[in-house]
Amino acid sequence: MKRQSRSDNSLTRVASSLRRSRITEGKPFPLGATWDGLGVNFALFSAHATKVELCLFDDTGETELERIELPEYTDEVWHGYLPSARPGTVYGYRVHGPYEPDAGHRFNPNKLVLDPYAKQLVGQLRWGPALFGYQLDHADKDRSYNERDSAHLMQKCRVIDPAFTWGAGRKPETPWERTIIYEMHVKGFTQLHPLVPQADRGTFSGLAHSEVPAYLRSLGITSAELLPIHAFVDDSYLIEKGLRNYWGYNSLAFFAPEPRYLKTPFANEFKAMVNQFHAHDIEVILDVVYNHTAEGNELGPTLSFKGIDNASYYRLLPDRKRYYINDTGTGNTVNLSHPRVLQLVADSLRYWATEMRVDGYRFDLATILAREPYGFDEGGGFLDACRQDPVLSGVKLIAEPWDIGPGGYQVGQFPPGWAEWNDKFRDTVRAFWKGDPGSLADFAKRVSGSGDLFNKRGRRPWASVNFVTAHDGFNLNDLVSYNEKHNESNGEDNRDGHGNNHSWNCGAEGRTDDREITALRERQKRNMLATMLLSHGTPMLFAGDEFGHTQKGNNNAYAQDNETTWLDWMGISANGRSLREFARKLIATRKSFPILYRSRFLVGSHNDELDVKDVAWLSPSGEEMTLDQWRDGNAKCFGMLLDGRAQETGITRRGSDATMLLVYNAHYDIVNFTLPAVPDGSSWFGLVDTNEPEAQMPEFKFGHVYAVTGRSLVVFGLATEQVATRRLRQGLGALLDVAEAPLK
């Protein structure tokens, strides 16, 4: 069945309005709506359309004022220049062409569609039958044709004026090896923040309040990674349950900030937030979703790509183009093998990096972006585009290196220049501290930079983004408080979310007043934080973990836009405040000792001149571990000795690096650990003990037997490293002085 236009009566009804605006041919580049000071150029890619109408609306987006046919078609781009248009003009498109689902075409001009290059959206999507290209009540739904107009339900696009005064601020350009990431949510961080004005909470304006980046700086954070802020859609099934898509992994527009995060009518509000973060020397990294859109599968709504050129924008089954390839688990997969779609994503990335001045990206399900029709290819179009691009090659690029498609797990397989979320670090660290037998050897690999995964092609330890918790899964408090997920509030009978969490409730499920269990939980939190923040690689802290925020056992809180996910700043307990100060101490320790973020992998290499190794693995006796000890599945305590004299950068040895000893004990009881003798040092100086986080540790002579508490981590440095020790104390003092009193 083919339909290419609305009825003659409908066209006659708007004929007079078409004469009101004079449009010229304009240019096919740049794509989108571009204000040049005199008018607006509109350009839309569609390889298979037969006609494109520009629809203009009033300021609210509620009333359609006129329709104007774009007069020119160049290189598969429909374009026109409208002198009467200005910043603030509200618009959308109606795209004509064949409605042939079996051939992959789903054109329907009754559906108003969003410009893929829209820089700002107006209004809110309202669900209704008119959004769908087919008739919902038709016996053969996907082959039917729905003539109902969707404009009254749709969001609209707004032309923007990009002008913004940045002032003297510059990007922080924090080196990768010094980067410490804090994953956070725009609304979740600010909604209950006592220092953010009520009217600003939940918005970019809220994040822009100086107290927010100042707090991150007081922790020692260098980079804020924001959960998706591209415009996204609340799924209809969530709306029906009274829930919302809180995380935002349901993108609709790759250039537009999410309207719910805007306090003002201006997209430049996001720029003001970035400017404030940069003023505090904090980078802004965006979690971006380019692998799918909110339009779903063949039964999903027609909102943008589907109605503009479905066969180009999406990956379709080669022999059944009515259906979508679903490597994302969300119904559709964006087709980055198409040059114009690849251009769209690259243009979006460049826009946010240059016009919005963000510092990097974390790519959701990044394996999909690197998958060509024949499979994952680290030399595929998208990765090659990023590698050669003068803008994108200069920002931080972080891959979530897995998806559910064929060959979907690719940790360690992304090309040089990329960092990757390392789920092996997450799972191994959780298993080790839980006490799982046989996890010691893998744990040693993870804390030393996961060289088995990343030590190739000149990649550096920073390529491993080390995390124990993130938005997806248990947060830190719940990881040590629940054996099972408790997602009943999601309305899916607790069937959603991960079942294998490597979690341990320490003896009671959920909240408890048992002091011994509470003490163990607090120590386990400190163990996890210390492991992550003192390991080689790039640490990533999940917002709220530093003071023990709980989601009450929900490990899939994607739809919980409420107190489950909002950080309760005023409800922080004494344990939470203590944990936060401990997190500050750990970050200050990392920054004070470069040996903890060295740019070379730890491989046990021997310096013949000094007869030392860059790393030595010690048993509790203080001697190097034997092969039998590595193979002992019941071994749960060992030491990692980092000898500063053996550390090298290029061919020049950095003799100023400190020597440190980290002792990990996942056994349930005390283990006596003999502190080894190291030349050029007089004794060991205690830096961190997760069993006594606030204690001032004394010096210990070589050969001293230190009683390492069950399930705890202890860090020592050579007492001769006075410069580093003073730097640590000074750094801690500076950080603690910045901490906001109302949040203590």
N, C-alpha and C positions, 0 to 999 in steps of 0.2 A: 504494500500500500504506500503510495507517494502523496505527500502534501508539501507544497512549496510556498504557500502564502495563506493569509487569512481570507475570509470571504470578501467578495467585491463590496458588500455593504460596509464592512469594517474599513476598507481602504478609502471608500468615498467619504466616510465620516471624518477622516483625518486629512483629507486632501487639501483643505483650505489652510490648515496649520503648516503644511509642508512649504507653503509659499512665503511664510513669514521670515524665515532665516535664509540668508544667502550663504552658500557654502562653495568653496573653491576646492581644487583638487588636492592641495596640501602635499605632504610627503609621506612615503612609506616608512620613514625612520625619523626619530625613534618610535618604537611601539608604545602604545598607551596614549594618554591625554597629556599633552605638553603645552604649557603656557609659555609664550615667548615675549610677553609684555604688550602685545597688540591683540592677540587672539589665541585660540587653542587648536593644535593639530591633533587629530584623532587617527590612530592607526591600529588595525586589528588583523592578526594573522588568521586565515582560514583557507586551507587548500581546496576544500570541497564545497564551500558555500556558493550560492548563486546570487545572493544579494545580502547586504548588511544595512540595517537601519539604525541610526543613532537616535536614541530616545531621550528627550530632555524633560526634566521634572522640576517642580517647585523646590524651594529650599528644604522642605521637610521630606521630600521624596514620596509624598503621598499622591500628588496629582501629576499626571503625564501632560505636558504642555504641547509638545510637538514631536513629530518623527521626521527625520531627515535621512534620505538615502545617501550613503557614502558614495561619492561619484567616481572614484578611481580604484583600480585593482592592479597592483604592481608586485611582481615576484611573490604572489600568493598573499599579499597584504592589501586589505581594503583600507582606504584612507581618504581624508578630507580635512579642510581647514575652515574653521568657523570664527570669523572676526568678532561676532557678537558674544562669544563665550568668554568667561572670566574665571579666575580662581573662585571657588565656591559653587560653580555650575554643577548641578546634580544630573547624572546621566546613567544610561545602561544601553544594551544592544538587543536588537531582535535580528536573528540570523536565519536567512532562508536557505533552503537546500532540500535534498531528498530525505525522507523518513524511511530508511531501509535498514532496520536493525540487523538483518542477516548479512548485510554488506558492511556493517559497522557504522552506518550513518543514522544519527538521531536528531536531525534538524527539526525545529518546531518554532516558528516565529511567534507563536502564542506565548512562549516562555521568554520573559525578560532575563537576560544573562549578564553576569558581571564581566567587566573588562579584566583579563588576567593581569594586566599591568596597573590596575587601579591603585592609587596611592592612599586613598582613604575611603571608607565605607560609611554610609548613612543609614540609620534605622536598624531594625532588628528583624531577622528572618522569622516569619511566622509559618508554621507547618499547616499545610492544607492540600487537598487533592489536586489543586491547580498547579502545584509545583512539579508534578510528574508529567513526563512526555506521553505516557499512556494512560488509559482510563482504568482506574483502580478496580472498578466493578466489572470489567470486561472479562469474559471467559478465558481469552488468550491474551493476558495482560500486555506482554511485551510487544505484541504485534499490533495492538490497537493504537489509536491516535487521539490525543486529548486536546481539544480546541479551547479549553478554558484558559483565560488569560491569568498569568501568574504575577503580574506587576505589583498588585496590591499586597502580596505576601513577601516580596523580595526586598532585600537590602539593595541600595543603589550605590553608585560610585560618585565621588566628589573630586573635581579638579582642584589641585592644591597649588599654592605659591610656595616653592621650596625655600624661599629666602629665610635665613636665620643668622643671627650674630653669634658666632662661637666665642668671640673674645680671644684671649691669648692662650687658651687651653690647648693642650696637645695630648695625643694618645700616649698612655704610659709606656707601651712597647716593652713590657716585662719579658725578660728572656725566659724561654721555656723552662730551663732548669730551675729557675727561681719561682715558678708559677705555683700558686696554691689556689685551687678552685673551690668556690662555694655555690652549690646548686640551690636555687631559690625560686620562689613563685611570687609574681608581682603582688597578687592579692593576699596570699597566705602569709607573706612576711609583714605586710603593713596593716591588715584589717583590724588587728587588736593592739597595734603598737601605740603605747601611751604618749609618745613624743611626736606622733604624726597627727595633725589636725583631723578631726572626724571627717570633714568633707573631702579630704585628700586620700583617705585610706582606700586601698584596693586599686589605685591608679598609678600611672607613671609619675604624676605629681607627688604622690605619696612617697615613692621611691626617691624622688628628687630632693626630698627634705634632707638637709645635711646630716641629720642624726643617723640616717640609714647607712650611707657609705662610711661615715665616721665610725660606726659600730664595727663594720667589716674591717676597717683599717685597725681598729683596736684589737681585733682578734689576730691580725697578721695576714688576713686574706689579701690576695693580689687580684683575683679575677672572679667576678660574679657571673655565674651561668644561669640565665633566665629560662625557665620553662616556656614553651611556645607563646610568642606574642604576635605572630602573624594572625590575621583575622581568621576565626574558626567558627564552627557551628555546634550548637547543642543538639545532639542526636534526638530524633523524635521519640524513641523509646525511653530515653532518659526524662524528657519533658513529661511524658505520660506518667512516670513514676514520681514526679516532683523533684527530680534531680537535674544536675547540669554537668556538662563536660568541663570539669574543673582543670584538668591538666592542659587541655587544648591541643591534643594530637589529632585534630580533625580539620585541617587547614582548608581554607576556601580562597584566600587571596595572598599571594606571596610577597606583595609589596606594601600591603596596608597593615598598620597596627590594629590589634583587636580593639573594637570600639568600647567594650566594657572597661578597658583600662585607661580610657581617656576621660579626664575630668573636664577638659576644655573642648571646644569644637575643632581644635587644630591638631593635626598630626605632628606638628613641631614640638608638642609636649614631650614626645619621646626624646627628641634631641636635647631638650633642657635636662632631662634625667641623665642622659649619657654625659653631658657637659659637667654635671655635678659629680658624677662618679669619677670622671677623669681628673677633676680638680682635687679629688682625694687620692689620686694615683691608683684607682681601681679600674681594671678593665671590665668591659661588658661583652660577654659571649652569649650568643643566641642559640637556643635549642630549636632547630629548624626541621620542618617536615615537608620534604619534597617528594616523598615516595608514593603518596596517595593524596586524594582530596576527599572532601565531604560528600561527593556525589554518589558514592557507593557503587553497587554493581548494576546489572541491567534493570533492576527494579528500583533503583535509587532515583532521587530527584534530578531535575535539570536546572542547574544553578549557574554554570559557567562553561567549563571545558566541554562538557557533554553536548551542549547545544551550539557550541562554536565550531568544533571539528573533532568529534568523538574519535574518529578513526586515526587521527594524528596524535592527539594528546594522551591516549591510553594504550596500554598493551592489551591486545585482544587475542583470543585463541585463534591461531592461524586458519584452522579449518572450520571454525564456528565463531565468526566475528560478532555474533549477537552477544557473546559472553566475554567476560573480562578475565585476564590472568590475575590471580589474587595472591601474589607473593607477600602481601602485607597483612592479610587476615582481616582487612577492612572492606573488601569488595572490589577494589580496583588498584591498578598500579600505573603510575605516571610513566610515559614512554620516553625516557631520556635518550633512546637510540635515534629519535627524530631530531634533526638539526635545529628546528625552530623551538622545540620543547627544551632541548638542551640550552639553547640561547635564552629562553625564558628564565630558567633556573640560574644560569650564570649572570644574567642581567640583574636578577633579584639579589644575588649575593653581592655583586658589585655595588648595587644601590645602597644596601645597608652598610657596607664597609666604607663607602665614600660619602654619600649624602647624609647618612645617619651616624657614621663614624664608629660603628661597632668594631670590636677587636678580634672577633673570631666566631666560630660556629661549631656546634655539636650537632652532627647529622643523625637524625632518627633513622634506624634501619638502613644504615649507609650501604650495606651490601647490595641492596636493590639498586642504588644509584650507580654502582659499578657493574651491574649485570647487563650484559648484552643478550640478544636472543639465544646465543649459544652457551651462555653461562657467565659466571663471575670472571671478570678480566681486570686485573690491576693496571692494565694499559688501555682500558676502555675509554670511551669518549668523555665521560664526566670527569674521571680522575685526571685524564690528560688535559682537559680544559682548565682544571684548577691548577695543575702543575705549571703550565706555561703562561697563565694569566698574570700580568704584572701586579694586579691588585690582589687577587686571591692567593697567590703564592707568598704574599707578605703578611697574611693574617693567620691566626691559629685555626687549624682544621682538626676536628676531633670526630672520629667515626664511632658509631655504635655498630660494631662489625658483625652483625648477625641479622637474619630474618628467617621466615619460615619457608622460603623458596628453595629450589634445588641448589645444593652447594652453599647454603645460607650462612654457615658458621665459618668466619674468616678471620678470627683473632690472630693478629700478627702478620697478616697477608696484605695489608695496605702498603702503598709505596712510601718511600722516604719523603719526609716532610709532614706526614700525618701522625697524629697521636690517636690512640684507640682506647676505648673503655675495655678494661681487662677484667672480665667476669671470673677468670681463673683466680685472680688475686682475691676477689670477693669471696668466692666459695671456699678457697683453701684456708684463708684467714679465719673464716667462720668455723670451719671444721676443726682446725688446730686448736682454737681456744675452747671449743666445745669438748675437746678431749678425744676426738675420733682417732683410733689407732691407725698407724701407717701414714700420717699426714705430715710428718716432720720434714722429710726430704723435699716435698713439693713446697712446703712453707718456706724453706730456705731459698728456693728459686724465686718465689714471689717477693720476699723482702729485699732481695738483692737486684731487683729490676727486671725479673722475668726475661733474662737473656736467652733462654731456650725459645722464646717466641719472637723477640725483637732484635737480638744481636746479630744483625746481618745488614748488608748494603749500606753501611755507615750510619744506620739508625742509632739513636741515643736512648739512654734509660728513660728520658722524659716521654718517649713514645707510649709508655705504659701508663695510662690513667688509672691510678690505684684508688679503689673505693671499696668500702665495706657495706655501705647503704646508699640508696639513691631514692628518687621519687617512686620508682617501681619496686615494690617489695616492702618488707618490714623496715621501719626506721630503727635507729640504734637502740632506743629504749625497749621497743617491742621485740627486737631480736633476742634480747636476754630475758624477756618476760613472758613469751608465749612459745609453746611447742607447735601450736596449730594456728592457722589463719582464722580470723573472725570477721568475715565480710558480709554478714547478714544485712547490714544497712544498705548494701549495694542493690538489694532487691533481686538477687539471682540465686537465692537459697544457698549461699556460700560455695557455689560451684566455681566462681571466677577466682582469678589470682593463682599464684604459684603454690604448689603443694610441697615442693622440696626446698625448704628455706634454710637448712643447716642452722636452725635456731635451737635454743635451749632455754627453758624458763627458770632454770636454777632451782627447781623444786616446787614451784607453785604456778598455776596458770593465771596470768594476769596480776592484778594488783594484790598486794599482800602486806600485812603488818609485821611479818616475821623478820626480825632484825638481821638474822644470819643470812637469810635469802637476799634481803635488800642490800646488805654489805657486799655479798658476792656479785650481785647484779651491777652495783656501782663499779666494782673492780673490773668486771668484764667489759664494761663500757670504756673504762680507761685503757684496758688492754687493746681493745679494737682501735681506739683513737691513736694510741701511741704507735701501734704497728703500722697503721696507715700513714701517719704524719712523719714517721722516722724511716720509712722504707725508701729505697731508691725508685724513682719514677715520679710522676706528677700526682700529688694527693688531691682528692676531691672530697670535701665535707658536705654532707646534706644539711640544709638549714634546719635548725632546731635540735640537731643531734648534740650540739655543744652544750645544751642544758637539759637534755633528756625529755624533749617533747614526745608525747605518746599519741598514737592513732588508735589506741585501744584494740590492737591486734588486727587492724585492717591492713592487709598487704597489697591492696589494689584500690587505693583511694582516689581513683581517677574521677569519680562522680561526686565526691564529698566536698562541696563548696560550703563548708561550715566549720564549726569548732574542731572537728576531727583533724582538719589540715591547717587551720589558721594557727599561727604560733601564739601561744598564750604568754605574753611578756610579763604580765602582772602576776601570773600564777606560778612563776618559777620558784621551786622549792630550794631549801638550803643545799640539798644534794646537787640540784641543778646549777646553782651559783658556783659551788665548788668544782663541778665538772667543767664549767665554762672557763674558770681560771686555770684549770689544768690544761684545757685545750690551748689557751693562750701560751702557757709555758711550753707546751710541745712545739708549737709553731715557732716560738722564739728560739727554742733549742735548735730546730731545723735550720733556721736562718743564720744562727750564730756559728754553725759548724759546716763549712762547705763540703766536708767529706760525706755529708748526708745527702747532698744533691749533686755529686760529682757527675761529670759529663761522659764518663766512660763506664762500661759495664764491669762489674766485679766478677772476675773469672779465676781468681786464685793464682794470678800471674806472679812470678818470682823475680825480685830485684836482686840479681847476683851480687852487685856491688855492696849492698847493705844486708844481704841475706834475710830479706823480709818478703812477705806476700801482701798483695793488696787486700785480701780477705782470708781469714783462717776461721774454720769452723771448729769450735771447742766443745768437748764433752764436759760434764760437771767436774771432772778431775782437773780441768784446766789444760788438758792436752788435746791435740788435734784429734778429731773424730776418725775412727777407723771405719772400714767398709762394713764390717759387721754391725757397728753401732748405727750406721745409716740405714741398714736393712732391718733393724730391730723395730718391729711394728709397735712395741710398747714404749719406745723412747719418746719422751715428751718434754725434754729440757735440753737446751744447747745454747752456746754463745756464738755471736758473730763478732770477730775481732777485725776492726778496720784500722790498718796501720797507715798513719798519715805519711810516713816516709816513703811508702811504695806507690803513692798516688801520682799519676802523671797526667799532664795535659799536653797533647801533641808529643814532642820529644823532650820537653823540658819538665823536669820533676819539680813539683810544688812542695818544697820542703816545709812550708808553713802550715800544711794541713794537719789537723788534730788527729790523734789516735783515740779511738773509741771502742768500747766493748758494750754490746747489747746482749742481755741474757733473757731468754724466753723460757718460761716454765708453765706448761699447760697441764702439769700433773696436779692432782687435787691436794697434795701435801707439800710440805717444805722440801726443797732440794738444796743441799749444801754445795755451793759452787766455789771452786778454788780460783781466785783471781790470778791470771797468769803474769809472769815476769816479762817486761818489755824493756829493752835497752833504751837509754836516754831519758828514762823517766824515774822519778823517785817513788811515786805511789799513785793510786787511783783516786779519783775524786768522784763522789756520787752525784749524779745529775737528776735522775728520775727513778722513782720506785712507785709503780702503780698501786702498791699496797699502802704506801704512806705518801700520798700525793703532795702534801703540804710540808713534809718534814725537810729540815735542812740536814743533808747527809754529810758525814765527815769524810776525811781521807782514810784510805785503806792501803796497807802495805802489800807489796807483791806476796802472793802465797796466802793472803787472808782468805779464810773460808766464810763466804757470805751466805747467810741463810735466806734463800730466795723463797718467799712465801708461795704457797700453792696458788696456781693460776695468777701469775703476775709477771711483769716485765720490769727489768732494771737496766739503767743506762749509766755507764761510767765513762769518764774521760781521764786522760793522764793529767795529774796535778801540775805537771810542768807547763801545760797549755794555759798559762795565765792570761794571755791576750784573749783567747777564745772564751775563757770563763768570764772575764770581765765584760766582754761583748755580750754574752748571754745575759748577765745580770743587768747590764744597762738596757738591753733590749726589752727585757721583761718589765723593768721599771717604767720605761716609756710607754709600753703597751697598756700597762695597768693604770697609768695616769690618765689615759685617754678614755677609759671605760666610763660609760654614762652612769652617774650615781642613781638616777631613778630606776635603772634596770638591774641594780645589784640586789 
